[in-house]
Amino acid sequence: MAKVLLKRTTVAARVPTTAQCDTGELLVNLADKLLYTKDGSGSIITLPGAMAWSAVTGKPTTLTGYGITDAAAQKATATVYGGMKASLSGTTLTLTTT
């Protein structure tokens, strides 16, 4: 089976130089768990690994935004079998006869 091997180092804090990297080539520092590449302007950049949630932009604000389309609403009312009414508020389900 074919393998793809990246240029790599196990020396902490070692950052590749522009001479060691072609544009778009990936290099990895195994000690620091960081990935590097050379961007279109010739600079070495670090590709994000673990990122603080506060640094993430464009976060969804609804369940649908996270791709969840079948979640129960926090507050809902529905007529169910035999004319009973079901009301959901948070984690409380109330059944009443109508």
N, C-alpha and C positions, 0 to 999 in steps of 0.2 A: 504494500500500500504506500502511496506517495505521501510525503510529509512536507509541511511548510514550516521552515525554521526561520525565526526572526533573529536579527543581530541582537545579542543580549549581553548583560553583565550581571554579576552577583555582588558588585562592589557598591555599598550604600552611598547615596548622594552623587554618584557618577552620572553626568548628563552628556549625551552624545554631542559632538561638534558638527557643524554644518558640512565639514569635509567627510565625515563618517556616514552621512545620510543623503540619499537622493530625495527629491520632492515626492511626498506621498508614501515613502517607505516607512515601515513600522520598526521601531526598536524598543526593547523592553529592559527595564531594570528590575530584576527578580527580587533583589533585596528590599527595594522601596515599593514594589508592586505598582510601578508607573510605566505608562506607555508613551513613547515620544514619536514625533514625525517632523518632517520639514514642510512648512507651508509654502504657498505659492510665492511669497515674498522672500523666501530663503531663510526664514527664521525657524529655529527649533522650538516646537511647542509641545506642551504636555497634554495628552488626551486625558479627560477626567476618568478617574476610577471611581472610588467612593466619593459621593458628593453630598454635602449637607442638604437636607430637605429645604432649608431656607434659601439655598442658592438656585433651586429649581424654579424656572419661570414658566408661565402658561399652565399653572396647576388647575385641574378641573375643580369646579365648585359645586357640582351636582353628581349624583350617582351615575346618571347617563353620561356625564363627561368622563367617568372612569370606565365606561363601556358596560355598566351594569344596567340592564333593561328590564329585569324581572323582579326587582326588590319590592318589598311591601312598603307602602307609604307609612309615615309616622302617624298620620291621622287620616282615617278613611271610614266611610260608612257604606254598607251594601245591604240590600235585601236578599236574604238567603231562603232556603227551603221552608215552605209552609208559611211564608209571610213574616218570618223572624227577621229582625234587624241586627246586623253585626256591626259594632263600632270598634275601631282600633285607635288607641291613643298611646303612643310610645310603645310600651310592652304590655299594655292592658287591653284585653279583648272583652267586650261586653256584648252579651246576647240579650235581646229583648223581644217580647212578642208585640205585634202590632194589631 
